[in-house]
Amino acid sequence: MQDSRHDEEGHIQNLAGTEALEKLKALAEGICMFTTFTDSRPAPSRPMALQGVDDDGALYFFSAASSDKNKELAADPAVQLFFCKEGPSEYLSLYGSVTISRDREKIEKYWNPFVKTWFQGGKDDPDLTVIRVQPESIYYWDTKNNRMVSYLKIAASLVTGKTMDDGVEGELKV
């Protein structure tokens, strides 16, 4: 019997619980496009360095209290994050809500020397805040096989005229 989380071709794989958390942690790393929502368009987006993902699926960033981003989040705590791992063709779109704090425990946990580039006062910089993003909706896309197999399938598809989609996508419920 086929797993009910998968479509007939195996291209849809919705994940929940531990599986979803592991997938989130694997795909949400490095730099993302961090989008806030305002009354004006286009929606403001900027690259942000993810500091970590906790075991509840919350994502953490450092931000300046004086930034436009923090002001936008005070007015509307909704965010959309976009992660891309171009090499392995893995993508993640996450919609969630934000809380901003000066949580010393999180600052200690996620601080690294690179962050001092933006916060010259270090961990005690008066402008340093922690952004916690609680996911509400997460969707991912990646490949079933590695990049080389995917390229070979694409090439074979071009030659044979038969679709050989190697993609997999689905929702993550953490």
C-alpha positions as CSV (number, residue, x, y, z in Angstrom):
1,M,0.0,0.0,0.0
2,Q,1.3,3.4,-1.0
3,D,2.1,5.9,1.8
4,S,-0.8,8.5,1.8
5,R,1.7,11.4,2.0
6,H,3.0,10.7,-1.5
7,D,1.5,11.2,-4.9
8,E,1.5,8.4,-7.5
9,E,4.8,9.6,-9.0
10,G,6.4,10.2,-5.6
11,H,6.8,13.9,-6.3
12,I,4.8,15.1,-3.4
13,Q,6.2,14.2,0.0
14,N,4.5,16.1,2.9
15,L,6.5,15.6,6.1
16,A,5.5,16.0,9.7
17,G,7.1,15.8,13.2
18,T,10.7,14.7,13.4
19,E,11.0,14.1,9.6
20,A,9.8,17.7,8.9
21,L,12.1,19.2,11.6
22,E,15.1,17.3,10.1
23,K,14.2,18.5,6.6
24,L,13.8,22.1,7.8
25,K,17.2,22.1,9.6
26,A,18.8,20.6,6.4
27,L,17.3,23.2,4.1
28,A,17.3,26.3,6.3
29,E,20.9,27.3,6.6
30,G,23.2,30.1,5.5
31,I,21.6,33.2,4.0
32,C,18.0,33.7,3.1
33,M,15.9,36.4,1.6
34,F,14.0,37.8,4.6
35,T,10.7,39.6,3.5
36,T,8.6,41.8,5.7
37,F,5.2,43.1,4.8
38,T,4.1,46.8,4.6
39,D,1.4,48.7,2.8
40,S,3.8,49.6,0.0
41,R,5.0,47.3,-2.8
42,P,7.2,45.6,-3.5
43,A,7.5,44.0,-0.2
44,P,10.8,44.8,1.5
45,S,13.3,41.9,1.2
46,R,16.9,41.7,2.4
47,P,19.5,39.0,2.8
48,M,19.8,37.8,6.4
49,A,22.2,35.2,7.9
50,L,20.3,32.5,9.8
51,Q,21.9,31.9,13.2
52,G,20.1,28.6,14.0
53,V,17.0,26.5,14.2
54,D,15.9,25.1,17.5
55,D,14.2,21.8,18.2
56,D,10.7,23.3,18.0
57,G,11.4,24.5,14.5
58,A,11.9,28.2,15.4
59,L,14.5,30.1,13.4
60,Y,16.8,32.8,14.9
61,F,18.4,35.9,13.4
62,F,20.3,38.9,14.8
63,S,19.0,42.4,13.9
64,A,19.5,46.0,14.8
65,A,16.8,47.5,17.0
66,S,17.1,50.7,15.0
67,S,16.7,49.0,11.6
68,D,13.8,49.6,9.2
69,K,13.2,45.8,9.4
70,N,12.6,45.9,13.2
71,K,10.2,48.8,12.7
72,E,8.3,47.0,10.0
73,L,8.1,43.9,12.2
74,A,6.7,45.9,15.1
75,A,3.9,47.0,12.8
76,D,3.3,43.6,11.2
77,P,5.1,40.5,12.6
78,A,4.5,38.4,9.5
79,V,7.6,37.3,7.4
80,Q,8.3,35.2,4.4
81,L,11.8,33.6,4.2
82,F,13.3,32.1,1.0
83,F,16.3,29.8,1.2
84,C,18.1,28.4,-1.8
85,K,20.8,25.8,-2.1
86,E,21.6,26.2,-5.8
87,G,24.2,23.4,-6.1
88,P,21.9,20.6,-4.9
89,S,18.8,22.4,-6.2
90,E,17.1,22.6,-2.8
91,Y,14.6,25.4,-2.0
92,L,12.5,26.4,1.0
93,S,9.8,28.9,1.5
94,L,8.7,29.7,5.0
95,Y,5.9,31.9,6.2
96,G,5.8,32.7,9.9
97,S,5.4,35.2,12.7
98,V,8.2,37.1,14.5
99,T,9.0,38.0,18.1
100,I,11.8,40.4,18.8
101,S,13.8,40.2,22.1
102,R,17.1,40.8,23.7
103,D,17.2,37.2,25.0
104,R,20.7,36.8,26.6
105,E,20.5,33.1,26.4
106,K,19.8,33.1,22.6
107,I,22.5,35.8,22.1
108,E,25.0,33.6,23.9
109,K,23.9,30.5,22.0
110,Y,24.0,31.9,18.5
111,W,26.7,34.6,18.7
112,N,29.7,34.1,16.5
113,P,32.7,36.4,15.6
114,F,31.2,37.2,12.2
115,V,28.2,38.9,13.8
116,K,30.5,41.6,15.3
117,T,30.7,43.0,11.7
118,W,27.3,44.5,12.4
119,F,27.4,44.8,16.1
120,Q,30.7,46.4,17.1
121,G,29.7,46.4,20.8
122,G,29.7,42.6,20.7
123,K,27.1,40.6,22.6
124,D,26.4,43.7,24.7
125,D,25.8,46.1,21.8
126,P,22.7,48.1,22.8
127,D,21.3,47.8,19.2
128,L,21.5,44.0,19.2
129,T,18.1,42.2,19.1
130,V,17.2,38.5,18.4
131,I,14.5,37.8,15.9
132,R,12.7,34.5,16.5
133,V,10.6,33.3,13.5
134,Q,7.9,30.7,14.4
135,P,6.9,28.9,11.2
136,E,3.2,28.8,10.2
137,S,3.6,27.4,6.7
138,I,6.6,25.7,5.2
139,Y,7.0,24.4,1.6
140,Y,10.1,22.8,0.1
141,W,11.4,21.7,-3.3
142,D,14.4,19.4,-3.9
143,T,15.5,16.5,-6.0
144,K,15.0,12.8,-5.3
145,N,18.5,12.0,-6.5
146,N,21.8,14.0,-6.5
147,R,22.5,16.8,-8.9
148,M,24.3,14.7,-11.4
149,V,21.5,12.2,-11.7
150,S,19.0,15.1,-12.1
151,Y,21.1,16.5,-15.0
152,L,21.3,13.2,-16.7
153,K,17.5,12.8,-16.4
154,I,17.1,16.3,-17.9
155,A,19.4,15.4,-20.8
156,A,17.6,12.1,-21.4
157,S,14.3,13.9,-21.3
158,L,15.5,16.3,-24.0
159,V,16.6,13.5,-26.2
160,T,13.6,11.1,-25.7
161,G,10.9,13.7,-25.4
162,K,9.7,12.0,-22.3
163,T,9.3,13.9,-19.0
164,M,11.7,12.6,-16.4
165,D,11.0,14.9,-13.5
166,D,13.3,14.3,-10.6
167,G,11.8,16.8,-8.3
168,V,10.1,16.3,-5.0
169,E,8.2,18.9,-3.0
170,G,5.9,19.1,-0.1
171,E,4.7,20.8,3.1
172,L,6.6,20.6,6.4
173,K,4.6,20.5,9.6
174,V,6.9,21.0,12.5
